[in-house]
Amino acid sequence: GCAMASDAFFPFPDNVDNAAEAGVTAIVQPGGSKKDDEVIAAADKHGIAMVFTGKRHFKH
């Protein structure tokens, strides 16, 4: 597998589903989405480890 990192949270679980199809086994992201629970459930469904950093990695 491979790891995937994002500089922003995952707003919807479909991103995790797509990552699983591509062979991702670990995701690093800041978290903070209103749908974090759904995103975590999708990761669990696919056996993907997910790490929340608690910090966004960009500024507007």
MDAnalysis code that builds the backbone (N, CA, C; Angstrom):
import MDAnalysis as mda
import numpy as np

u = mda.Universe.empty(180, n_residues=60, atom_resindex=np.repeat(np.arange(60), 3), trajectory=True)
u.add_TopologyAttr("name", ["N", "CA", "C"] * 60)
u.add_TopologyAttr("resid", np.arange(1, 61))
u.add_TopologyAttr("resname", ["GLY", "CYS", "ALA", "MET", "ALA", "SER", "ASP", "ALA", "PHE", "PHE", "PRO", "PHE", "PRO", "ASP", "ASN", "VAL", "ASP", "ASN", "ALA", "ALA", "GLU", "ALA", "GLY", "VAL", "THR", "ALA", "ILE", "VAL", "GLN", "PRO", "GLY", "GLY", "SER", "LYS", "LYS", "ASP", "ASP", "GLU", "VAL", "ILE", "ALA", "ALA", "ALA", "ASP", "LYS", "HIS", "GLY", "ILE", "ALA", "MET", "VAL", "PHE", "THR", "GLY", "LYS", "ARG", "HIS", "PHE", "LYS", "HIS"])
u.atoms.positions = np.array([
    [0.813, -1.183, 0.000],
    [0.000, 0.000, 0.000],
    [0.860, 1.251, 0.000],
    [0.205, 2.360, 0.044],
    [0.901, 3.646, 0.077],
    [0.180, 4.571, 1.051],
    [0.853, 5.655, 1.407],
    [0.278, 6.652, 2.312],
    [-0.150, 7.871, 1.513],
    [-1.134, 8.580, 2.034],
    [-1.614, 9.801, 1.407],
    [-1.704, 10.872, 2.487],
    [-1.262, 12.076, 2.163],
    [-1.352, 13.200, 3.099],
    [-2.123, 14.331, 2.439],
    [-2.878, 15.053, 3.257],
    [-3.658, 16.180, 2.758],
    [-3.401, 17.393, 3.637],
    [-3.328, 18.568, 3.007],
    [-3.126, 19.799, 3.780],
    [-4.438, 20.367, 4.305],
    [-5.552, 19.747, 3.954],
    [-6.870, 20.178, 4.422],
    [-7.690, 18.947, 4.804],
    [-8.762, 19.159, 5.561],
    [-9.586, 18.032, 5.991],
    [-10.329, 17.405, 4.821],
    [-10.836, 16.202, 5.052],
    [-11.644, 15.501, 4.068],
    [-13.109, 15.850, 4.344],
    [-13.773, 16.580, 3.442],
    [-15.142, 17.002, 3.710],
    [-16.176, 15.892, 3.528],
    [-15.829, 14.856, 2.772],
    [-16.769, 13.775, 2.493],
    [-16.040, 12.436, 2.489],
    [-16.718, 11.348, 2.856],
    [-16.073, 10.037, 2.899],
    [-15.740, 9.452, 1.529],
    [-16.315, 9.976, 0.448],
    [-16.021, 9.409, -0.871],
    [-14.542, 9.550, -1.232],
    [-13.879, 10.557, -0.666],
    [-12.444, 10.697, -0.911],
    [-11.679, 9.502, -0.358],
    [-12.107, 8.989, 0.771],
    [-11.471, 7.820, 1.369],
    [-11.767, 6.582, 0.527],
    [-12.988, 6.467, 0.028],
    [-13.340, 5.343, -0.847],
    [-12.450, 5.335, -2.089],
    [-12.247, 6.496, -2.693],
    [-11.385, 6.595, -3.875],
    [-9.941, 6.257, -3.534],
    [-9.482, 6.699, -2.382],
    [-8.117, 6.393, -1.950],
    [-7.940, 4.886, -1.775],
    [-8.934, 4.230, -1.203],
    [-8.864, 2.781, -1.010],
    [-8.752, 2.060, -2.348],
    [-9.503, 2.513, -3.335],
    [-9.436, 1.907, -4.669],
    [-8.048, 2.051, -5.283],
    [-7.338, 3.110, -4.906],
    [-5.993, 3.355, -5.434],
    [-4.912, 2.638, -4.625],
    [-5.299, 1.926, -3.563],
    [-4.333, 1.163, -2.784],
    [-3.767, 1.879, -1.570],
    [-4.362, 3.003, -1.189],
    [-3.892, 3.740, -0.013],
    [-4.217, 2.936, 1.247],
    [-3.234, 2.836, 2.153],
    [-3.431, 2.111, 3.407],
    [-3.290, 3.009, 4.636],
    [-2.869, 4.264, 4.434],
    [-2.738, 5.213, 5.546],
    [-2.983, 6.629, 5.033],
    [-3.693, 7.421, 5.828],
    [-3.993, 8.811, 5.478],
    [-3.610, 9.709, 6.649],
    [-2.928, 10.813, 6.335],
    [-2.615, 11.852, 7.313],
    [-3.361, 13.106, 6.881],
    [-4.130, 13.680, 7.799],
    [-4.908, 14.875, 7.479],
    [-5.147, 15.668, 8.757],
    [-5.489, 16.953, 8.637],
    [-5.670, 17.757, 9.840],
    [-6.960, 17.479, 10.607],
    [-7.994, 16.944, 9.939],
    [-9.272, 16.769, 10.611],
    [-9.988, 18.104, 10.750],
    [-11.143, 18.072, 11.369],
    [-11.896, 19.297, 11.592],
    [-13.137, 19.438, 10.736],
    [-13.432, 18.433, 9.917],
    [-14.639, 18.463, 9.098],
    [-15.856, 18.144, 9.961],
    [-17.000, 18.689, 9.589],
    [-18.244, 18.335, 10.271],
    [-18.572, 16.862, 10.066],
    [-17.962, 16.258, 9.046],
    [-18.238, 14.858, 8.731],
    [-17.070, 13.941, 9.100],
    [-16.235, 14.357, 10.052],
    [-15.110, 13.513, 10.466],
    [-15.564, 12.106, 10.841],
    [-16.698, 11.976, 11.536],
    [-17.175, 10.649, 11.938],
    [-17.440, 9.762, 10.725],
    [-18.017, 10.332, 9.665],
    [-18.283, 9.562, 8.445],
    [-16.982, 9.201, 7.734],
    [-16.032, 10.123, 7.738],
    [-14.733, 9.888, 7.102],
    [-13.986, 8.784, 7.850],
    [-14.023, 8.819, 9.174],
    [-13.383, 7.779, 9.985],
    [-14.038, 6.430, 9.719],
    [-15.352, 6.399, 9.627],
    [-16.067, 5.147, 9.350],
    [-15.658, 4.573, 7.999],
    [-15.480, 5.429, 7.001],
    [-15.042, 4.960, 5.681],
    [-13.632, 4.389, 5.765],
    [-12.752, 5.050, 6.505],
    [-11.388, 4.538, 6.672],
    [-11.418, 3.184, 7.372],
    [-12.206, 3.069, 8.421],
    [-12.326, 1.793, 9.135],
    [-12.857, 0.698, 8.217],
    [-13.850, 1.039, 7.395],
    [-14.453, 0.067, 6.473],
    [-13.409, -0.515, 5.528],
    [-12.458, 0.325, 5.114],
    [-11.436, -0.102, 4.156],
    [-10.140, -0.554, 4.825],
    [-10.080, -0.528, 6.152],
    [-8.861, -0.921, 6.855],
    [-7.731, 0.082, 6.680],
    [-8.077, 1.346, 6.484],
    [-7.085, 2.406, 6.293],
    [-6.798, 3.069, 7.639],
    [-5.513, 3.172, 7.979],
    [-5.115, 3.912, 9.176],
    [-5.253, 5.399, 8.876],
    [-5.789, 6.153, 9.839],
    [-5.955, 7.590, 9.632],
    [-5.396, 8.340, 10.835],
    [-4.527, 9.312, 10.550],
    [-3.911, 10.134, 11.589],
    [-4.398, 11.566, 11.418],
    [-4.869, 12.156, 12.508],
    [-5.292, 13.553, 12.512],
    [-4.199, 14.396, 13.160],
    [-3.717, 15.404, 12.448],
    [-2.667, 16.266, 12.989],
    [-3.228, 17.387, 13.849],
    [-4.490, 17.752, 13.621],
    [-5.097, 18.843, 14.368],
    [-4.634, 20.219, 13.923],
    [-3.902, 20.270, 12.813],
    [-3.383, 21.551, 12.329],
    [-3.507, 21.606, 10.812],
    [-4.127, 22.684, 10.305],
    [-4.191, 22.881, 8.853],
    [-2.826, 23.332, 8.368],
    [-2.458, 22.934, 7.196],
    [-1.115, 23.175, 6.692],
    [-1.077, 24.216, 5.583],
    [-2.031, 25.145, 5.614],
    [-2.032, 26.252, 4.666],
    [-2.793, 27.414, 5.288],
    [-2.647, 28.577, 4.710],
    [-3.374, 29.758, 5.174],
    [-4.025, 30.439, 3.983],
    [-5.152, 31.086, 4.219],
    [-5.822, 31.876, 3.186],
    [-5.486, 33.323, 3.382],
])
